[in-house]
């Protein structure tokens, strides 16, 4: 249960995403949002590490 603006409470659905789904969401999200910008940076760094490794 989470509290919403009016003080009421409601259930919140929880989802499990694959790494690829997270990547697609990050790449197509609004980079002005801190969480999206962080995810884009994370995936860019991980991609670069894989390129260097081999």
mmCIF file of the N, C-alpha and C atoms, coordinates in Angstrom:
data_MODEL
# 
_entry.id   MODEL 
# 
loop_
_atom_site.group_PDB 
_atom_site.id 
_atom_site.type_symbol 
_atom_site.label_atom_id 
_atom_site.label_alt_id 
_atom_site.label_comp_id 
_atom_site.label_asym_id 
_atom_site.label_entity_id 
_atom_site.label_seq_id 
_atom_site.pdbx_PDB_ins_code 
_atom_site.Cartn_x 
_atom_site.Cartn_y 
_atom_site.Cartn_z 
_atom_site.occupancy 
_atom_site.B_iso_or_equiv 
_atom_site.pdbx_formal_charge 
_atom_site.auth_seq_id 
_atom_site.auth_comp_id 
_atom_site.auth_asym_id 
_atom_site.auth_atom_id 
_atom_site.pdbx_PDB_model_num 
ATOM 1   N N  . UNK A 1 1  ? 0.835  -1.178 0.000   1.00 0.00 ? 1  UNK A N  1 
ATOM 2   C CA . UNK A 1 1  ? 0.000  0.000  0.000   1.00 0.00 ? 1  UNK A CA 1 
ATOM 3   C C  . UNK A 1 1  ? 0.884  1.247  0.000   1.00 0.00 ? 1  UNK A C  1 
ATOM 4   N N  . UNK A 1 2  ? 0.498  2.219  -0.820  1.00 0.00 ? 2  UNK A N  1 
ATOM 5   C CA . UNK A 1 2  ? 1.194  3.504  -0.848  1.00 0.00 ? 2  UNK A CA 1 
ATOM 6   C C  . UNK A 1 2  ? 0.182  4.610  -0.614  1.00 0.00 ? 2  UNK A C  1 
ATOM 7   N N  . UNK A 1 3  ? 0.656  5.683  -0.020  1.00 0.00 ? 3  UNK A N  1 
ATOM 8   C CA . UNK A 1 3  ? -0.223 6.816  0.230   1.00 0.00 ? 3  UNK A CA 1 
ATOM 9   C C  . UNK A 1 3  ? -0.166 7.747  -0.977  1.00 0.00 ? 3  UNK A C  1 
ATOM 10  N N  . UNK A 1 4  ? -1.329 8.196  -1.437  1.00 0.00 ? 4  UNK A N  1 
ATOM 11  C CA . UNK A 1 4  ? -1.383 9.123  -2.562  1.00 0.00 ? 4  UNK A CA 1 
ATOM 12  C C  . UNK A 1 4  ? -1.703 10.522 -2.033  1.00 0.00 ? 4  UNK A C  1 
ATOM 13  N N  . UNK A 1 5  ? -1.654 11.515 -2.899  1.00 0.00 ? 5  UNK A N  1 
ATOM 14  C CA . UNK A 1 5  ? -1.767 12.915 -2.513  1.00 0.00 ? 5  UNK A CA 1 
ATOM 15  C C  . UNK A 1 5  ? -2.943 13.257 -1.616  1.00 0.00 ? 5  UNK A C  1 
ATOM 16  N N  . UNK A 1 6  ? -4.068 12.637 -1.813  1.00 0.00 ? 6  UNK A N  1 
ATOM 17  C CA . UNK A 1 6  ? -5.254 12.971 -1.021  1.00 0.00 ? 6  UNK A CA 1 
ATOM 18  C C  . UNK A 1 6  ? -5.225 12.347 0.369   1.00 0.00 ? 6  UNK A C  1 
ATOM 19  N N  . UNK A 1 7  ? -4.197 11.585 0.652   1.00 0.00 ? 7  UNK A N  1 
ATOM 20  C CA . UNK A 1 7  ? -4.113 10.902 1.941   1.00 0.00 ? 7  UNK A CA 1 
ATOM 21  C C  . UNK A 1 7  ? -4.673 9.494  1.903   1.00 0.00 ? 7  UNK A C  1 
ATOM 22  N N  . UNK A 1 8  ? -5.338 9.156  0.799   1.00 0.00 ? 8  UNK A N  1 
ATOM 23  C CA . UNK A 1 8  ? -5.872 7.804  0.636   1.00 0.00 ? 8  UNK A CA 1 
ATOM 24  C C  . UNK A 1 8  ? -4.723 6.833  0.369   1.00 0.00 ? 8  UNK A C  1 
ATOM 25  N N  . UNK A 1 9  ? -5.014 5.550  0.480   1.00 0.00 ? 9  UNK A N  1 
ATOM 26  C CA . UNK A 1 9  ? -3.993 4.525  0.226   1.00 0.00 ? 9  UNK A CA 1 
ATOM 27  C C  . UNK A 1 9  ? -4.501 3.603  -0.868  1.00 0.00 ? 9  UNK A C  1 
ATOM 28  N N  . UNK A 1 10 ? -3.554 3.095  -1.679  1.00 0.00 ? 10 UNK A N  1 
ATOM 29  C CA . UNK A 1 10 ? -3.943 2.138  -2.720  1.00 0.00 ? 10 UNK A CA 1 
ATOM 30  C C  . UNK A 1 10 ? -2.809 1.154  -2.957  1.00 0.00 ? 10 UNK A C  1 
ATOM 31  N N  . UNK A 1 11 ? -3.172 0.000  -3.527  1.00 0.00 ? 11 UNK A N  1 
ATOM 32  C CA . UNK A 1 11 ? -2.173 -1.007 -3.872  1.00 0.00 ? 11 UNK A CA 1 
ATOM 33  C C  . UNK A 1 11 ? -1.371 -0.534 -5.065  1.00 0.00 ? 11 UNK A C  1 
ATOM 34  N N  . UNK A 1 12 ? -0.110 -0.938 -5.117  1.00 0.00 ? 12 UNK A N  1 
ATOM 35  C CA . UNK A 1 12 ? 0.775  -0.571 -6.215  1.00 0.00 ? 12 UNK A CA 1 
ATOM 36  C C  . UNK A 1 12 ? 1.313  -1.849 -6.836  1.00 0.00 ? 12 UNK A C  1 
ATOM 37  N N  . UNK A 1 13 ? 1.164  -1.991 -8.145  1.00 0.00 ? 13 UNK A N  1 
ATOM 38  C CA . UNK A 1 13 ? 1.652  -3.164 -8.877  1.00 0.00 ? 13 UNK A CA 1 
ATOM 39  C C  . UNK A 1 13 ? 3.176  -3.104 -8.970  1.00 0.00 ? 13 UNK A C  1 
ATOM 40  N N  . UNK A 1 14 ? 3.836  -4.232 -8.836  1.00 0.00 ? 14 UNK A N  1 
ATOM 41  C CA . UNK A 1 14 ? 5.287  -4.336 -8.931  1.00 0.00 ? 14 UNK A CA 1 
ATOM 42  C C  . UNK A 1 14 ? 5.629  -5.161 -10.162 1.00 0.00 ? 14 UNK A C  1 
ATOM 43  N N  . UNK A 1 15 ? 6.652  -4.771 -10.924 1.00 0.00 ? 15 UNK A N  1 
ATOM 44  C CA . UNK A 1 15 ? 7.015  -5.464 -12.147 1.00 0.00 ? 15 UNK A CA 1 
ATOM 45  C C  . UNK A 1 15 ? 8.484  -5.880 -12.128 1.00 0.00 ? 15 UNK A C  1 
ATOM 46  N N  . UNK A 1 16 ? 8.768  -7.021 -12.752 1.00 0.00 ? 16 UNK A N  1 
ATOM 47  C CA . UNK A 1 16 ? 10.141 -7.473 -12.969 1.00 0.00 ? 16 UNK A CA 1 
ATOM 48  C C  . UNK A 1 16 ? 10.444 -7.289 -14.446 1.00 0.00 ? 16 UNK A C  1 
ATOM 49  N N  . UNK A 1 17 ? 11.512 -6.556 -14.769 1.00 0.00 ? 17 UNK A N  1 
ATOM 50  C CA . UNK A 1 17 ? 11.877 -6.300 -16.155 1.00 0.00 ? 17 UNK A CA 1 
ATOM 51  C C  . UNK A 1 17 ? 13.193 -6.981 -16.480 1.00 0.00 ? 17 UNK A C  1 
ATOM 52  N N  . UNK A 1 18 ? 13.342 -7.398 -17.727 1.00 0.00 ? 18 UNK A N  1 
ATOM 53  C CA . UNK A 1 18 ? 14.631 -7.915 -18.165 1.00 0.00 ? 18 UNK A CA 1 
ATOM 54  C C  . UNK A 1 18 ? 15.596 -6.747 -18.326 1.00 0.00 ? 18 UNK A C  1 
ATOM 55  N N  . UNK A 1 19 ? 16.861 -7.073 -18.403 1.00 0.00 ? 19 UNK A N  1 
ATOM 56  C CA . UNK A 1 19 ? 17.879 -6.038 -18.615 1.00 0.00 ? 19 UNK A CA 1 
ATOM 57  C C  . UNK A 1 19 ? 17.619 -5.309 -19.930 1.00 0.00 ? 19 UNK A C  1 
ATOM 58  N N  . UNK A 1 20 ? 17.233 -6.048 -20.959 1.00 0.00 ? 20 UNK A N  1 
ATOM 59  C CA . UNK A 1 20 ? 16.961 -5.446 -22.261 1.00 0.00 ? 20 UNK A CA 1 
ATOM 60  C C  . UNK A 1 20 ? 15.759 -4.506 -22.190 1.00 0.00 ? 20 UNK A C  1 
ATOM 61  N N  . UNK A 1 21 ? 14.736 -4.880 -21.459 1.00 0.00 ? 21 UNK A N  1 
ATOM 62  C CA . UNK A 1 21 ? 13.565 -4.010 -21.294 1.00 0.00 ? 21 UNK A CA 1 
ATOM 63  C C  . UNK A 1 21 ? 13.964 -2.714 -20.591 1.00 0.00 ? 21 UNK A C  1 
ATOM 64  N N  . UNK A 1 22 ? 14.800 -2.812 -19.582 1.00 0.00 ? 22 UNK A N  1 
ATOM 65  C CA . UNK A 1 22 ? 15.287 -1.620 -18.884 1.00 0.00 ? 22 UNK A CA 1 
ATOM 66  C C  . UNK A 1 22 ? 16.077 -0.723 -19.830 1.00 0.00 ? 22 UNK A C  1 
ATOM 67  N N  . UNK A 1 23 ? 16.904 -1.349 -20.659 1.00 0.00 ? 23 UNK A N  1 
ATOM 68  C CA . UNK A 1 23 ? 17.693 -0.605 -21.641 1.00 0.00 ? 23 UNK A CA 1 
ATOM 69  C C  . UNK A 1 23 ? 16.777 0.154  -22.596 1.00 0.00 ? 23 UNK A C  1 
ATOM 70  N N  . UNK A 1 24 ? 15.761 -0.516 -23.131 1.00 0.00 ? 24 UNK A N  1 
ATOM 71  C CA . UNK A 1 24 ? 14.846 0.131  -24.073 1.00 0.00 ? 24 UNK A CA 1 
ATOM 72  C C  . UNK A 1 24 ? 14.092 1.289  -23.416 1.00 0.00 ? 24 UNK A C  1 
ATOM 73  N N  . UNK A 1 25 ? 13.670 1.097  -22.197 1.00 0.00 ? 25 UNK A N  1 
ATOM 74  C CA . UNK A 1 25 ? 12.973 2.165  -21.477 1.00 0.00 ? 25 UNK A CA 1 
ATOM 75  C C  . UNK A 1 25 ? 13.906 3.354  -21.268 1.00 0.00 ? 25 UNK A C  1 
ATOM 76  N N  . UNK A 1 26 ? 15.140 3.071  -20.869 1.00 0.00 ? 26 UNK A N  1 
ATOM 77  C CA . UNK A 1 26 ? 16.100 4.149  -20.625 1.00 0.00 ? 26 UNK A CA 1 
ATOM 78  C C  . UNK A 1 26 ? 16.416 4.910  -21.911 1.00 0.00 ? 26 UNK A C  1 
ATOM 79  N N  . UNK A 1 27 ? 16.623 4.203  -22.994 1.00 0.00 ? 27 UNK A N  1 
ATOM 80  C CA . UNK A 1 27 ? 17.009 4.857  -24.254 1.00 0.00 ? 27 UNK A CA 1 
ATOM 81  C C  . UNK A 1 27 ? 15.873 5.681  -24.852 1.00 0.00 ? 27 UNK A C  1 
ATOM 82  N N  . UNK A 1 28 ? 14.644 5.323  -24.542 1.00 0.00 ? 28 UNK A N  1 
ATOM 83  C CA . UNK A 1 28 ? 13.500 6.039  -25.105 1.00 0.00 ? 28 UNK A CA 1 
ATOM 84  C C  . UNK A 1 28 ? 12.847 6.991  -24.108 1.00 0.00 ? 28 UNK A C  1 
ATOM 85  N N  . UNK A 1 29 ? 13.445 7.124  -22.933 1.00 0.00 ? 29 UNK A N  1 
ATOM 86  C CA . UNK A 1 29 ? 12.870 7.977  -21.897 1.00 0.00 ? 29 UNK A CA 1 
ATOM 87  C C  . UNK A 1 29 ? 13.349 9.413  -22.017 1.00 0.00 ? 29 UNK A C  1 
ATOM 88  N N  . UNK A 1 30 ? 12.778 10.270 -21.205 1.00 0.00 ? 30 UNK A N  1 
ATOM 89  C CA . UNK A 1 30 ? 13.100 11.695 -21.163 1.00 0.00 ? 30 UNK A CA 1 
ATOM 90  C C  . UNK A 1 30 ? 14.366 11.899 -20.336 1.00 0.00 ? 30 UNK A C  1 
ATOM 91  N N  . UNK A 1 31 ? 15.464 12.260 -21.006 1.00 0.00 ? 31 UNK A N  1 
ATOM 92  C CA . UNK A 1 31 ? 16.746 12.383 -20.309 1.00 0.00 ? 31 UNK A CA 1 
ATOM 93  C C  . UNK A 1 31 ? 16.789 13.569 -19.346 1.00 0.00 ? 31 UNK A C  1 
ATOM 94  N N  . UNK A 1 32 ? 15.756 14.394 -19.319 1.00 0.00 ? 32 UNK A N  1 
ATOM 95  C CA . UNK A 1 32 ? 15.683 15.481 -18.330 1.00 0.00 ? 32 UNK A CA 1 
ATOM 96  C C  . UNK A 1 32 ? 15.346 14.925 -16.944 1.00 0.00 ? 32 UNK A C  1 
ATOM 97  N N  . UNK A 1 33 ? 14.803 13.717 -16.914 1.00 0.00 ? 33 UNK A N  1 
ATOM 98  C CA . UNK A 1 33 ? 14.483 13.078 -15.632 1.00 0.00 ? 33 UNK A CA 1 
ATOM 99  C C  . UNK A 1 33 ? 15.750 12.414 -15.109 1.00 0.00 ? 33 UNK A C  1 
ATOM 100 N N  . UNK A 1 34 ? 16.047 12.669 -13.850 1.00 0.00 ? 34 UNK A N  1 
ATOM 101 C CA . UNK A 1 34 ? 17.296 12.200 -13.247 1.00 0.00 ? 34 UNK A CA 1 
ATOM 102 C C  . UNK A 1 34 ? 17.478 10.681 -13.366 1.00 0.00 ? 34 UNK A C  1 
ATOM 103 N N  . UNK A 1 35 ? 16.426 9.915  -13.133 1.00 0.00 ? 35 UNK A N  1 
ATOM 104 C CA . UNK A 1 35 ? 16.522 8.461  -13.169 1.00 0.00 ? 35 UNK A CA 1 
ATOM 105 C C  . UNK A 1 35 ? 16.830 7.961  -14.578 1.00 0.00 ? 35 UNK A C  1 
ATOM 106 N N  . UNK A 1 36 ? 16.224 8.585  -15.577 1.00 0.00 ? 36 UNK A N  1 
ATOM 107 C CA . UNK A 1 36 ? 16.463 8.191  -16.968 1.00 0.00 ? 36 UNK A CA 1 
ATOM 108 C C  . UNK A 1 36 ? 17.887 8.550  -17.380 1.00 0.00 ? 36 UNK A C  1 
ATOM 109 N N  . UNK A 1 37 ? 18.338 9.748  -17.023 1.00 0.00 ? 37 UNK A N  1 
ATOM 110 C CA . UNK A 1 37 ? 19.701 10.175 -17.345 1.00 0.00 ? 37 UNK A CA 1 
ATOM 111 C C  . UNK A 1 37 ? 20.716 9.228  -16.710 1.00 0.00 ? 37 UNK A C  1 
ATOM 112 N N  . UNK A 1 38 ? 20.471 8.823  -15.465 1.00 0.00 ? 38 UNK A N  1 
ATOM 113 C CA . UNK A 1 38 ? 21.361 7.889  -14.780 1.00 0.00 ? 38 UNK A CA 1 
ATOM 114 C C  . UNK A 1 38 ? 21.400 6.550  -15.516 1.00 0.00 ? 38 UNK A C  1 
ATOM 115 N N  . UNK A 1 39 ? 20.227 6.044  -15.897 1.00 0.00 ? 39 UNK A N  1 
ATOM 116 C CA . UNK A 1 39 ? 20.157 4.758  -16.595 1.00 0.00 ? 39 UNK A CA 1 
ATOM 117 C C  . UNK A 1 39 ? 20.855 4.834  -17.946 1.00 0.00 ? 39 UNK A C  1 
ATOM 118 N N  . UNK A 1 40 ? 20.704 5.934  -18.667 1.00 0.00 ? 40 UNK A N  1 
ATOM 119 C CA . UNK A 1 40 ? 21.368 6.085  -19.963 1.00 0.00 ? 40 UNK A CA 1 
ATOM 120 C C  . UNK A 1 40 ? 22.877 6.071  -19.788 1.00 0.00 ? 40 UNK A C  1 
ATOM 121 N N  . UNK A 1 41 ? 23.361 6.764  -18.765 1.00 0.00 ? 41 UNK A N  1 
ATOM 122 C CA . UNK A 1 41 ? 24.798 6.773  -18.479 1.00 0.00 ? 41 UNK A CA 1 
ATOM 123 C C  . UNK A 1 41 ? 25.288 5.387  -18.102 1.00 0.00 ? 41 UNK A C  1 
ATOM 124 N N  . UNK A 1 42 ? 24.529 4.692  -17.275 1.00 0.00 ? 42 UNK A N  1 
ATOM 125 C CA . UNK A 1 42 ? 24.891 3.340  -16.857 1.00 0.00 ? 42 UNK A CA 1 
ATOM 126 C C  . UNK A 1 42 ? 25.049 2.418  -18.070 1.00 0.00 ? 42 UNK A C  1 
ATOM 127 N N  . UNK A 1 43 ? 24.057 2.414  -18.955 1.00 0.00 ? 43 UNK A N  1 
ATOM 128 C CA . UNK A 1 43 ? 24.120 1.525  -20.106 1.00 0.00 ? 43 UNK A CA 1 
ATOM 129 C C  . UNK A 1 43 ? 25.228 1.926  -21.072 1.00 0.00 ? 43 UNK A C  1 
ATOM 130 N N  . UNK A 1 44 ? 25.492 3.216  -21.207 1.00 0.00 ? 44 UNK A N  1 
ATOM 131 C CA . UNK A 1 44 ? 26.595 3.670  -22.067 1.00 0.00 ? 44 UNK A CA 1 
ATOM 132 C C  . UNK A 1 44 ? 27.929 3.169  -21.515 1.00 0.00 ? 44 UNK A C  1 
ATOM 133 N N  . UNK A 1 45 ? 28.116 3.259  -20.206 1.00 0.00 ? 45 UNK A N  1 
ATOM 134 C CA . UNK A 1 45 ? 29.363 2.793  -19.591 1.00 0.00 ? 45 UNK A CA 1 
ATOM 135 C C  . UNK A 1 45 ? 29.523 1.286  -19.711 1.00 0.00 ? 45 UNK A C  1 
ATOM 136 N N  . UNK A 1 46 ? 28.450 0.547  -19.488 1.00 0.00 ? 46 UNK A N  1 
ATOM 137 C CA . UNK A 1 46 ? 28.511 -0.902 -19.601 1.00 0.00 ? 46 UNK A CA 1 
ATOM 138 C C  . UNK A 1 46 ? 28.826 -1.337 -21.032 1.00 0.00 ? 46 UNK A C  1 
ATOM 139 N N  . UNK A 1 47 ? 28.246 -0.644 -21.995 1.00 0.00 ? 47 UNK A N  1 
ATOM 140 C CA . UNK A 1 47 ? 28.526 -0.950 -23.408 1.00 0.00 ? 47 UNK A CA 1 
ATOM 141 C C  . UNK A 1 47 ? 29.993 -0.711 -23.702 1.00 0.00 ? 47 UNK A C  1 
ATOM 142 N N  . UNK A 1 48 ? 30.531 0.409  -23.227 1.00 0.00 ? 48 UNK A N  1 
ATOM 143 C CA . UNK A 1 48 ? 31.942 0.727  -23.474 1.00 0.00 ? 48 UNK A CA 1 
ATOM 144 C C  . UNK A 1 48 ? 32.863 -0.319 -22.831 1.00 0.00 ? 48 UNK A C  1 
ATOM 145 N N  . UNK A 1 49 ? 32.523 -0.759 -21.620 1.00 0.00 ? 49 UNK A N  1 
ATOM 146 C CA . UNK A 1 49 ? 33.329 -1.785 -20.952 1.00 0.00 ? 49 UNK A CA 1 
ATOM 147 C C  . UNK A 1 49 ? 33.365 -3.062 -21.793 1.00 0.00 ? 49 UNK A C  1 
ATOM 148 N N  . UNK A 1 50 ? 32.241 -3.447 -22.372 1.00 0.00 ? 50 UNK A N  1 
ATOM 149 C CA . UNK A 1 50 ? 32.186 -4.643 -23.207 1.00 0.00 ? 50 UNK A CA 1 
ATOM 150 C C  . UNK A 1 50 ? 32.995 -4.465 -24.487 1.00 0.00 ? 50 UNK A C  1 
ATOM 151 N N  . UNK A 1 51 ? 32.977 -3.263 -25.048 1.00 0.00 ? 51 UNK A N  1 
ATOM 152 C CA . UNK A 1 51 ? 33.764 -3.002 -26.258 1.00 0.00 ? 51 UNK A CA 1 
ATOM 153 C C  . UNK A 1 51 ? 35.256 -3.139 -25.967 1.00 0.00 ? 51 UNK A C  1 
ATOM 154 N N  . UNK A 1 52 ? 35.679 -2.611 -24.835 1.00 0.00 ? 52 UNK A N  1 
ATOM 155 C CA . UNK A 1 52 ? 37.095 -2.662 -24.461 1.00 0.00 ? 52 UNK A CA 1 
ATOM 156 C C  . UNK A 1 52 ? 37.523 -4.103 -24.155 1.00 0.00 ? 52 UNK A C  1 
ATOM 157 N N  . UNK A 1 53 ? 36.646 -4.846 -23.493 1.00 0.00 ? 53 UNK A N  1 
ATOM 158 C CA . UNK A 1 53 ? 36.969 -6.209 -23.061 1.00 0.00 ? 53 UNK A CA 1 
ATOM 159 C C  . UNK A 1 53 ? 37.102 -7.161 -24.241 1.00 0.00 ? 53 UNK A C  1 
ATOM 160 N N  . UNK A 1 54 ? 36.483 -6.806 -25.319 1.00 0.00 ? 54 UNK A N  1 
ATOM 161 C CA . UNK A 1 54 ? 36.730 -7.737 -26.331 1.00 0.00 ? 54 UNK A CA 1 
ATOM 162 C C  . UNK A 1 54 ? 35.974 -7.979 -27.495 1.00 0.00 ? 54 UNK A C  1 
# 
